[in-house]
């Protein structure tokens, strides 16, 4: 299912300049997402360990 944002993004990515900037930011976005995921995992571990205290 496509959302309005997905449609907008796909339309914008047809522009070569926008696509190149978007792709240049992908490594930074991947790093940020990895940090968010690690934080969520840490929170899960902390929450699970609170039951044992």
PQR file with spaces between the fields and no chain letter, atoms N, CA, C, O and H, PARSE charges and radii, in Angstrom:
ATOM       1  N    UNK     1       0.848   -1.182    0.000 -0.4000 1.5000
ATOM       2  CA   UNK     1       0.000    0.000    0.000 -0.0000 2.0000
ATOM       3  C    UNK     1       0.886    1.234    0.000  0.5500 1.7000
ATOM       4  O    UNK     1       1.798    1.351    0.818 -0.5500 1.4000
ATOM       5  N    UNK     2       0.627    2.122   -0.885 -0.4000 1.5000
ATOM       6  CA   UNK     2       1.408    3.332   -1.015 -0.0000 2.0000
ATOM       7  C    UNK     2       0.743    4.470   -0.252  0.5500 1.7000
ATOM       8  O    UNK     2      -0.477    4.637   -0.285 -0.5500 1.4000
ATOM       9  H    UNK     2      -0.114    2.027   -1.550  0.4000 1.0000
ATOM      10  N    UNK     3       1.570    5.245    0.431 -0.4000 1.5000
ATOM      11  CA   UNK     3       1.044    6.402    1.138 -0.0000 2.0000
ATOM      12  C    UNK     3       1.304    7.654    0.317  0.5500 1.7000
ATOM      13  O    UNK     3       2.057    7.630   -0.657 -0.5500 1.4000
ATOM      14  H    UNK     3       2.560    5.109    0.458  0.4000 1.0000
ATOM      15  N    UNK     4       0.682    8.726    0.716 -0.4000 1.5000
ATOM      16  CA   UNK     4       0.890    9.980    0.008 -0.0000 2.0000
ATOM      17  C    UNK     4       2.357   10.398    0.069  0.5500 1.7000
ATOM      18  O    UNK     4       2.900   10.904   -0.913 -0.5500 1.4000
ATOM      19  H    UNK     4       0.071    8.746    1.506  0.4000 1.0000
ATOM      20  N    UNK     5       3.006   10.186    1.228 -0.4000 1.5000
ATOM      21  CA   UNK     5       4.420   10.546    1.332 -0.0000 2.0000
ATOM      22  C    UNK     5       5.261    9.706    0.379  0.5500 1.7000
ATOM      23  O    UNK     5       6.154   10.230   -0.287 -0.5500 1.4000
ATOM      24  H    UNK     5       2.566    9.775    2.025  0.4000 1.0000
ATOM      25  N    UNK     6       4.986    8.423    0.310 -0.4000 1.5000
ATOM      26  CA   UNK     6       5.743    7.554   -0.604 -0.0000 2.0000
ATOM      27  C    UNK     6       5.593    8.024   -2.047  0.5500 1.7000
ATOM      28  O    UNK     6       6.555    8.033   -2.814 -0.5500 1.4000
ATOM      29  H    UNK     6       4.260    7.997    0.851  0.4000 1.0000
ATOM      30  N    UNK     7       4.387    8.408   -2.398 -0.4000 1.5000
ATOM      31  CA   UNK     7       4.154    8.926   -3.750 -0.0000 2.0000
ATOM      32  C    UNK     7       4.957   10.198   -3.984  0.5500 1.7000
ATOM      33  O    UNK     7       5.599   10.362   -5.022 -0.5500 1.4000
ATOM      34  H    UNK     7       3.605    8.401   -1.775  0.4000 1.0000
ATOM      35  N    UNK     8       4.910   11.092   -3.008 -0.4000 1.5000
ATOM      36  CA   UNK     8       5.653   12.348   -3.116 -0.0000 2.0000
ATOM      37  C    UNK     8       7.151   12.078   -3.232  0.5500 1.7000
ATOM      38  O    UNK     8       7.825   12.648   -4.091 -0.5500 1.4000
ATOM      39  H    UNK     8       4.388   10.959   -2.166  0.4000 1.0000
ATOM      40  N    UNK     9       7.669   11.209   -2.365 -0.4000 1.5000
ATOM      41  CA   UNK     9       9.097   10.898   -2.389 -0.0000 2.0000
ATOM      42  C    UNK     9       9.504   10.306   -3.732  0.5500 1.7000
ATOM      43  O    UNK     9      10.505   10.723   -4.315 -0.5500 1.4000
ATOM      44  H    UNK     9       7.122   10.747   -1.667  0.4000 1.0000
ATOM      45  N    UNK    10       8.756    9.359   -4.217 -0.4000 1.5000
ATOM      46  CA   UNK    10       9.076    8.752   -5.510 -0.0000 2.0000
ATOM      47  C    UNK    10       9.070    9.777   -6.636  0.5500 1.7000
ATOM      48  O    UNK    10       9.898    9.722   -7.545 -0.5500 1.4000
ATOM      49  H    UNK    10       7.943    9.020   -3.744  0.4000 1.0000
ATOM      50  N    UNK    11       8.137   10.701   -6.567 -0.4000 1.5000
ATOM      51  CA   UNK    11       8.088   11.748   -7.586 -0.0000 2.0000
ATOM      52  C    UNK    11       9.329   12.648   -7.492  0.5500 1.7000
ATOM      53  O    UNK    11       9.919   13.013   -8.508 -0.5500 1.4000
ATOM      54  H    UNK    11       7.464   10.746   -5.829  0.4000 1.0000
ATOM      55  N    UNK    12       9.711   12.996   -6.271 -0.4000 1.5000
ATOM      56  CA   UNK    12      10.874   13.868   -6.086 -0.0000 2.0000
ATOM      57  C    UNK    12      12.166   13.175   -6.498  0.5500 1.7000
ATOM      58  O    UNK    12      13.089   13.816   -7.001 -0.5500 1.4000
ATOM      59  H    UNK    12       9.231   12.700   -5.445  0.4000 1.0000
ATOM      60  N    UNK    13      12.227   11.867   -6.282 -0.4000 1.5000
ATOM      61  CA   UNK    13      13.448   11.132   -6.604 -0.0000 2.0000
ATOM      62  C    UNK    13      13.661   10.986   -8.105  0.5500 1.7000
ATOM      63  O    UNK    13      14.703   10.488   -8.530 -0.5500 1.4000
ATOM      64  H    UNK    13      11.478   11.347   -5.874  0.4000 1.0000
ATOM      65  N    UNK    14      12.709   11.405   -8.902 -0.4000 1.5000
ATOM      66  CA   UNK    14      12.909   11.433  -10.348 -0.0000 2.0000
ATOM      67  C    UNK    14      13.872   12.547  -10.748  0.5500 1.7000
ATOM      68  O    UNK    14      14.459   12.510  -11.829 -0.5500 1.4000
ATOM      69  H    UNK    14      11.862   11.809   -8.557  0.4000 1.0000
ATOM      70  N    UNK    15      14.032   13.540   -9.866 -0.4000 1.5000
ATOM      71  CA   UNK    15      14.977   14.630  -10.101 -0.0000 2.0000
ATOM      72  C    UNK    15      16.374   14.128   -9.742  0.5500 1.7000
ATOM      73  O    UNK    15      16.600   13.666   -8.623 -0.5500 1.4000
ATOM      74  H    UNK    15      13.555   13.570   -8.988  0.4000 1.0000
ATOM      75  N    UNK    16      17.306   14.216  -10.684 -0.4000 1.5000
ATOM      76  CA   UNK    16      18.655   13.668  -10.509 -0.0000 2.0000
ATOM      77  C    UNK    16      19.371   14.309   -9.317  0.5500 1.7000
ATOM      78  O    UNK    16      20.028   13.606   -8.548 -0.5500 1.4000
ATOM      79  H    UNK    16      17.122   14.591  -11.592  0.4000 1.0000
ATOM      80  N    UNK    17      19.257   15.612   -9.152 -0.4000 1.5000
ATOM      81  CA   UNK    17      19.931   16.299   -8.047 -0.0000 2.0000
ATOM      82  C    UNK    17      19.372   15.856   -6.702  0.5500 1.7000
ATOM      83  O    UNK    17      20.124   15.597   -5.762 -0.5500 1.4000
ATOM      84  H    UNK    17      18.723   16.183   -9.776  0.4000 1.0000
ATOM      85  N    UNK    18      18.064   15.772   -6.618 -0.4000 1.5000
ATOM      86  CA   UNK    18      17.442   15.348   -5.359 -0.0000 2.0000
ATOM      87  C    UNK    18      17.820   13.908   -5.057  0.5500 1.7000
ATOM      88  O    UNK    18      18.147   13.583   -3.915 -0.5500 1.4000
ATOM      89  H    UNK    18      17.453   15.982   -7.381  0.4000 1.0000
ATOM      90  N    UNK    19      17.780   13.034   -6.069 -0.4000 1.5000
ATOM      91  CA   UNK    19      18.135   11.634   -5.859 -0.0000 2.0000
ATOM      92  C    UNK    19      19.574   11.493   -5.362  0.5500 1.7000
ATOM      93  O    UNK    19      19.839   10.696   -4.462 -0.5500 1.4000
ATOM      94  H    UNK    19      17.515   13.299   -6.996  0.4000 1.0000
ATOM      95  N    UNK    20      20.500   12.255   -5.935 -0.4000 1.5000
ATOM      96  CA   UNK    20      21.898   12.128   -5.528 -0.0000 2.0000
ATOM      97  C    UNK    20      22.091   12.601   -4.086  0.5500 1.7000
ATOM      98  O    UNK    20      22.857   11.994   -3.338 -0.5500 1.4000
ATOM      99  H    UNK    20      20.285   12.902   -6.666  0.4000 1.0000
ATOM     100  N    UNK    21      21.412   13.668   -3.692 -0.4000 1.5000
ATOM     101  CA   UNK    21      21.496   14.134   -2.307 -0.0000 2.0000
ATOM     102  C    UNK    21      20.861   13.126   -1.349  0.5500 1.7000
ATOM     103  O    UNK    21      21.394   12.857   -0.273 -0.5500 1.4000
ATOM     104  H    UNK    21      20.790   14.161   -4.300  0.4000 1.0000
ATOM     105  N    UNK    22      19.731   12.581   -1.748 -0.4000 1.5000
ATOM     106  CA   UNK    22      19.031   11.581   -0.939 -0.0000 2.0000
ATOM     107  C    UNK    22      19.924   10.360   -0.725  0.5500 1.7000
ATOM     108  O    UNK    22      20.046    9.861    0.394 -0.5500 1.4000
ATOM     109  H    UNK    22      19.298   12.800   -2.623  0.4000 1.0000
ATOM     110  N    UNK    23      20.539    9.889   -1.791 -0.4000 1.5000
ATOM     111  CA   UNK    23      21.411    8.718   -1.695 -0.0000 2.0000
ATOM     112  C    UNK    23      22.670    9.018   -0.891  0.5500 1.7000
ATOM     113  O    UNK    23      23.188    8.136   -0.206 -0.5500 1.4000
ATOM     114  H    UNK    23      20.440   10.294   -2.699  0.4000 1.0000
ATOM     115  N    UNK    24      23.167   10.246   -0.967 -0.4000 1.5000
ATOM     116  CA   UNK    24      24.354   10.620   -0.196 -0.0000 2.0000
ATOM     117  C    UNK    24      24.070   10.594    1.307  0.5500 1.7000
ATOM     118  O    UNK    24      24.981   10.377    2.106 -0.5500 1.4000
ATOM     119  H    UNK    24      22.746   10.962   -1.524  0.4000 1.0000
ATOM     120  N    UNK    25      22.824   10.811    1.689 -0.4000 1.5000
ATOM     121  CA   UNK    25      22.454   10.814    3.107 -0.0000 2.0000
ATOM     122  C    UNK    25      22.142    9.426    3.658  0.5500 1.7000
ATOM     123  O    UNK    25      22.006    9.262    4.870 -0.5500 1.4000
ATOM     124  H    UNK    25      22.084   10.987    1.040  0.4000 1.0000
ATOM     125  N    UNK    26      22.028    8.444    2.803 -0.4000 1.5000
ATOM     126  CA   UNK    26      21.641    7.101    3.242 -0.0000 2.0000
ATOM     127  C    UNK    26      22.569    6.506    4.312  0.5500 1.7000
ATOM     128  O    UNK    26      22.063    5.929    5.275 -0.5500 1.4000
ATOM     129  H    UNK    26      22.138    8.577    1.818  0.4000 1.0000
ATOM     130  N    UNK    27      23.905    6.618    4.192 -0.4000 1.5000
ATOM     131  CA   UNK    27      24.758    6.056    5.249 -0.0000 2.0000
ATOM     132  C    UNK    27      24.499    6.698    6.619  0.5500 1.7000
ATOM     133  O    UNK    27      24.502    6.015    7.644 -0.5500 1.4000
ATOM     134  H    UNK    27      24.316    7.087    3.410  0.4000 1.0000
ATOM     135  N    UNK    28      24.276    8.008    6.623 -0.4000 1.5000
ATOM     136  CA   UNK    28      23.988    8.689    7.886 -0.0000 2.0000
ATOM     137  C    UNK    28      22.655    8.217    8.460  0.5500 1.7000
ATOM     138  O    UNK    28      22.544    7.987    9.664 -0.5500 1.4000
ATOM     139  H    UNK    28      24.273    8.562    5.791  0.4000 1.0000
ATOM     140  N    UNK    29      21.659    8.075    7.615 -0.4000 1.5000
ATOM     141  CA   UNK    29      20.358    7.587    8.072 -0.0000 2.0000
ATOM     142  C    UNK    29      20.461    6.156    8.596  0.5500 1.7000
ATOM     143  O    UNK    29      19.814    5.807    9.583 -0.5500 1.4000
ATOM     144  H    UNK    29      21.750    8.262    6.637  0.4000 1.0000
ATOM     145  N    UNK    30      21.268    5.334    7.942 -0.4000 1.5000
ATOM     146  CA   UNK    30      21.443    3.950    8.390 -0.0000 2.0000
ATOM     147  C    UNK    30      22.100    3.913    9.768  0.5500 1.7000
ATOM     148  O    UNK    30      21.724    3.108   10.620 -0.5500 1.4000
ATOM     149  H    UNK    30      21.794    5.617    7.140  0.4000 1.0000
ATOM     150  N    UNK    31      23.073    4.781    9.981 -0.4000 1.5000
ATOM     151  CA   UNK    31      23.740    4.851   11.291 -0.0000 2.0000
ATOM     152  C    UNK    31      22.761    5.290   12.367  0.5500 1.7000
ATOM     153  O    UNK    31      22.720    4.705   13.449 -0.5500 1.4000
ATOM     154  H    UNK    31      23.378    5.435    9.290  0.4000 1.0000
ATOM     155  N    UNK    32      21.982    6.303   12.080 -0.4000 1.5000
ATOM     156  CA   UNK    32      20.994    6.787   13.049 -0.0000 2.0000
ATOM     157  C    UNK    32      19.976    5.700   13.358  0.5500 1.7000
ATOM     158  O    UNK    32      19.609    5.509   14.518 -0.5500 1.4000
ATOM     159  H    UNK    32      22.015    6.778   11.200  0.4000 1.0000
ATOM     160  N    UNK    33      19.514    4.983   12.331 -0.4000 1.5000
ATOM     161  CA   UNK    33      18.546    3.909   12.560 -0.0000 2.0000
ATOM     162  C    UNK    33      19.157    2.796   13.407  0.5500 1.7000
ATOM     163  O    UNK    33      18.477    2.225   14.259 -0.5500 1.4000
ATOM     164  H    UNK    33      19.813    5.138   11.389  0.4000 1.0000
ATOM     165  N    UNK    34      20.436    2.482   13.180 -0.4000 1.5000
ATOM     166  CA   UNK    34      21.111    1.465   13.979 -0.0000 2.0000
ATOM     167  C    UNK    34      21.202    1.901   15.442  0.5500 1.7000
ATOM     168  O    UNK    34      21.050    1.078   16.345 -0.5500 1.4000
ATOM     169  H    UNK    34      20.989    2.945   12.487  0.4000 1.0000
ATOM     170  N    UNK    35      21.446    3.179   15.676 -0.4000 1.5000
ATOM     171  CA   UNK    35      21.503    3.691   17.049 -0.0000 2.0000
ATOM     172  C    UNK    35      20.130    3.611   17.716  0.5500 1.7000
ATOM     173  O    UNK    35      20.029    3.258   18.891 -0.5500 1.4000
ATOM     174  H    UNK    35      21.570    3.847   14.943  0.4000 1.0000
ATOM     175  N    UNK    36      19.092    3.934   16.979 -0.4000 1.5000
ATOM     176  CA   UNK    36      17.729    3.844   17.515 -0.0000 2.0000
ATOM     177  C    UNK    36      17.394    2.399   17.855  0.5500 1.7000
ATOM     178  O    UNK    36      16.850    2.118   18.923 -0.5500 1.4000
ATOM     179  H    UNK    36      19.174    4.221   16.025  0.4000 1.0000
ATOM     180  N    UNK    37      17.717    1.484   16.948 -0.4000 1.5000
ATOM     181  CA   UNK    37      17.436    0.064   17.177 -0.0000 2.0000
ATOM     182  C    UNK    37      18.194   -0.454   18.393  0.5500 1.7000
ATOM     183  O    UNK    37      17.642   -1.210   19.193 -0.5500 1.4000
ATOM     184  H    UNK    37      18.159    1.712   16.080  0.4000 1.0000
ATOM     185  N    UNK    38      19.460   -0.052   18.537 -0.4000 1.5000
ATOM     186  CA   UNK    38      20.263   -0.485   19.685 -0.0000 2.0000
ATOM     187  C    UNK    38      19.664    0.056   20.980  0.5500 1.7000
ATOM     188  O    UNK    38      19.624   -0.646   21.991 -0.5500 1.4000
ATOM     189  H    UNK    38      19.908    0.562   17.888  0.4000 1.0000
ATOM     190  N    UNK    39      19.203    1.295   20.950 -0.4000 1.5000
ATOM     191  CA   UNK    39      18.568    1.879   22.132 -0.0000 2.0000
ATOM     192  C    UNK    39      17.309    1.131   22.521  0.5500 1.7000
ATOM     193  O    UNK    39      17.055    0.911   23.706 -0.5500 1.4000
ATOM     194  H    UNK    39      19.236    1.865   20.129  0.4000 1.0000
ATOM     195  N    UNK    40      16.521    0.739   21.533 -0.4000 1.5000
ATOM     196  CA   UNK    40      15.302   -0.031   21.807 -0.0000 2.0000
ATOM     197  C    UNK    40      15.644   -1.386   22.407  0.5500 1.7000
ATOM     198  O    UNK    40      14.979   -1.839   23.339 -0.5500 1.4000
ATOM     199  H    UNK    40      16.727    0.917   20.571  0.4000 1.0000
ATOM     200  N    UNK    41      16.679   -2.039   21.878 -0.4000 1.5000
ATOM     201  CA   UNK    41      17.092   -3.334   22.422 -0.0000 2.0000
ATOM     202  C    UNK    41      17.579   -3.179   23.853  0.5500 1.7000
ATOM     203  O    UNK    41      17.268   -4.007   24.709 -0.5500 1.4000
ATOM     204  H    UNK    41      17.219   -1.672   21.120  0.4000 1.0000
ATOM     205  N    UNK    42      18.336   -2.129   24.116 -0.4000 1.5000
ATOM     206  CA   UNK    42      18.825   -1.881   25.478 -0.0000 2.0000
ATOM     207  C    UNK    42      17.664   -1.635   26.421  0.5500 1.7000
ATOM     208  O    UNK    42      17.660   -2.143   27.542 -0.5500 1.4000
ATOM     209  H    UNK    42      18.588   -1.456   23.421  0.4000 1.0000
ATOM     210  N    UNK    43      16.694   -0.877   25.989 -0.4000 1.5000
ATOM     211  CA   UNK    43      15.521   -0.616   26.809 -0.0000 2.0000
ATOM     212  C    UNK    43      14.770   -1.909   27.105  0.5500 1.7000
ATOM     213  O    UNK    43      14.286   -2.099   28.220 -0.5500 1.4000
ATOM     214  H    UNK    43      16.697   -0.465   25.078  0.4000 1.0000
ATOM     215  N    UNK    44      14.667   -2.792   26.126 -0.4000 1.5000
ATOM     216  CA   UNK    44      14.019   -4.081   26.342 -0.0000 2.0000
ATOM     217  C    UNK    44      14.756   -4.891   27.397  0.5500 1.7000
ATOM     218  O    UNK    44      14.126   -5.497   28.263 -0.5500 1.4000
ATOM     219  H    UNK    44      15.060   -2.637   25.220  0.4000 1.0000
ATOM     220  N    UNK    45      16.100   -4.907   27.332 -0.4000 1.5000
ATOM     221  CA   UNK    45      16.904   -5.657   28.303 -0.0000 2.0000
ATOM     222  C    UNK    45      16.733   -5.066   29.692  0.5500 1.7000
ATOM     223  O    UNK    45      16.566   -5.802   30.664 -0.5500 1.4000
ATOM     224  H    UNK    45      16.612   -4.414   26.629  0.4000 1.0000
ATOM     225  N    UNK    46      16.774   -3.752   29.794 -0.4000 1.5000
ATOM     226  CA   UNK    46      16.618   -3.096   31.095 -0.0000 2.0000
ATOM     227  C    UNK    46      15.240   -3.397   31.667  0.5500 1.7000
ATOM     228  O    UNK    46      15.111   -3.697   32.853 -0.5500 1.4000
ATOM     229  H    UNK    46      16.910   -3.154   29.004  0.4000 1.0000
ATOM     230  N    UNK    47      14.222   -3.320   30.839 -0.4000 1.5000
ATOM     231  CA   UNK    47      12.858   -3.583   31.288 -0.0000 2.0000
ATOM     232  C    UNK    47      12.711   -5.030   31.757  0.5500 1.7000
ATOM     233  O    UNK    47      12.086   -5.286   32.786 -0.5500 1.4000
ATOM     234  H    UNK    47      14.327   -3.076   29.875  0.4000 1.0000
ATOM     235  N    UNK    48      13.279   -5.969   31.015 -0.4000 1.5000
ATOM     236  CA   UNK    48      13.202   -7.377   31.401 -0.0000 2.0000
ATOM     237  C    UNK    48      13.919   -7.610   32.726  0.5500 1.7000
ATOM     238  O    UNK    48      13.445   -8.378   33.563 -0.5500 1.4000
ATOM     239  H    UNK    48      13.787   -5.761   30.179  0.4000 1.0000
ATOM     240  N    UNK    49      15.055   -6.954   32.920 -0.4000 1.5000
ATOM     241  CA   UNK    49      15.841   -7.163   34.142 -0.0000 2.0000
ATOM     242  C    UNK    49      15.198   -6.521   35.352  0.5500 1.7000
ATOM     243  O    UNK    49      15.523   -6.904   36.476 -0.5500 1.4000
ATOM     244  H    UNK    49      15.441   -6.330   32.240  0.4000 1.0000
ATOM     245  N    UNK    50      14.310   -5.572   35.183 -0.4000 1.5000
ATOM     246  CA   UNK    50      13.639   -4.946   36.326 -0.0000 2.0000
ATOM     247  C    UNK    50      12.737   -5.947   37.030  0.5500 1.7000
ATOM     248  O    UNK    50      12.479   -5.809   38.226 -0.5500 1.4000
ATOM     249  H    UNK    50      14.045   -5.260   34.271  0.4000 1.0000
ATOM     250  N    UNK    51      12.254   -6.952   36.307 -0.4000 1.5000
ATOM     251  CA   UNK    51      11.394   -7.953   36.913 -0.0000 2.0000
ATOM     252  C    UNK    51      12.168   -8.854   37.868  0.5500 1.7000
ATOM     253  O    UNK    51      11.575   -9.478   38.749 -0.5500 1.4000
ATOM     254  H    UNK    51      12.463   -7.064   35.336  0.4000 1.0000
ATOM     255  N    UNK    52      13.491   -8.927   37.700 -0.4000 1.5000
ATOM     256  CA   UNK    52      14.290   -9.801   38.528 -0.0000 2.0000
ATOM     257  C    UNK    52      14.857   -9.104   39.759  0.5500 1.7000
ATOM     258  O    UNK    52      15.485   -9.747   40.600 -0.5500 1.4000
ATOM     259  H    UNK    52      13.972   -8.421   36.985  0.4000 1.0000
ATOM     260  N    UNK    53      14.647   -7.814   39.870 -0.4000 1.5000
ATOM     261  CA   UNK    53      15.176   -7.067   41.028 -0.0000 2.0000
ATOM     262  C    UNK    53      14.266   -7.150   42.214  0.5500 1.7000
ATOM     263  O    UNK    53      14.564   -6.580   43.263 -0.5500 1.4000
ATOM     264  H    UNK    53      14.137   -7.291   39.187  0.4000 1.0000
